[in-house]
């Protein structure tokens, strides 16, 4: 079920024409399986936030994984994005 949900999320994100999809996976009993699933779907390790969460009476790390949805780097053009304005 997790694979089907993640594949659906990837498909929706691609349809929105976004550049990256980033996952934050907390350190738990299932984190190794989650990291493996993300890796199997093309995500790459992007970093770790060390000891940033407190749960079950211990500090947790958060692993960041990134999927590059548009390796050519075209500007985002999704229908729900308004990038015309801004402060930059």
C-alpha positions as CSV (number, residue, x, y, z in Angstrom):
1,X,0.0,0.0,0.0
2,X,2.8,2.4,0.8
3,X,4.3,1.9,-2.6
4,X,1.0,2.6,-4.4
5,X,0.5,5.8,-2.3
6,X,4.0,7.0,-3.0
7,X,3.7,6.3,-6.8
8,X,0.4,8.2,-6.8
9,X,2.1,11.1,-5.1
10,X,4.9,11.1,-7.6
11,X,2.5,11.0,-10.5
12,X,0.5,13.9,-9.1
13,X,3.6,15.9,-8.5
14,X,4.9,15.3,-12.0
15,X,1.5,16.4,-13.4
16,X,1.9,19.6,-11.5
17,X,5.2,20.0,-13.4
18,X,7.2,20.6,-10.1
19,X,10.9,20.3,-10.1
20,X,11.6,18.1,-7.0
21,X,9.8,16.0,-4.5
22,X,11.4,15.9,-1.1
23,X,10.7,13.3,1.6
24,X,11.5,13.6,5.3
25,X,11.7,10.2,7.0
26,X,11.9,10.1,10.8
27,X,14.1,7.6,12.5
28,X,11.8,4.7,13.6
29,X,11.4,0.9,13.4
30,X,10.2,1.3,9.8
31,X,12.6,4.0,8.5
32,X,15.0,1.5,6.8
33,X,12.1,0.1,4.8
34,X,10.8,3.6,3.9
35,X,14.3,4.7,2.8
36,X,14.6,1.5,0.7
37,X,11.2,2.1,-0.9
38,X,12.0,5.7,-1.7
39,X,15.4,4.6,-3.2
40,X,13.6,2.0,-5.3
41,X,11.4,4.8,-6.7
42,X,14.4,7.0,-7.7
43,X,14.8,9.2,-4.6
44,X,18.4,10.0,-3.6
45,X,19.8,10.7,-0.2
46,X,19.9,14.5,0.4
47,X,20.9,14.8,4.0
48,X,20.0,14.1,7.6
49,X,18.8,16.4,10.4
50,X,20.3,15.0,13.5
51,X,18.3,14.8,16.7
52,X,15.6,17.2,15.7
53,X,12.5,15.3,17.0
54,X,11.6,13.9,20.4
55,X,9.4,10.9,20.5
56,X,9.2,7.7,22.5
57,X,11.6,9.2,25.1
58,X,14.5,9.6,22.7
59,X,15.8,12.0,20.1
60,X,15.1,11.2,16.4
61,X,17.0,11.9,13.3
62,X,15.2,12.9,10.1
63,X,16.5,11.6,6.7
64,X,15.9,13.7,3.7
65,X,15.4,12.1,0.3
66,X,14.9,14.0,-3.0
67,X,13.5,12.9,-6.3
68,X,14.4,15.1,-9.3
69,X,11.3,15.3,-11.4
70,X,12.7,17.6,-14.1
71,X,16.5,17.0,-14.6
72,X,16.6,19.5,-17.4
73,X,15.6,22.2,-15.0
74,X,12.8,23.8,-17.0
75,X,10.9,26.5,-15.2
76,X,7.8,25.3,-13.3
77,X,4.6,25.7,-15.3
78,X,2.0,23.9,-13.3
79,X,-1.6,25.2,-13.5
80,X,-1.7,25.8,-9.8
81,X,1.5,27.8,-9.7
82,X,1.7,31.6,-9.9
83,X,5.3,32.5,-10.2
84,X,4.8,35.9,-11.9
85,X,5.3,38.0,-8.8
86,X,7.6,37.9,-5.8
87,X,10.1,39.8,-3.9
88,X,13.3,38.5,-5.6
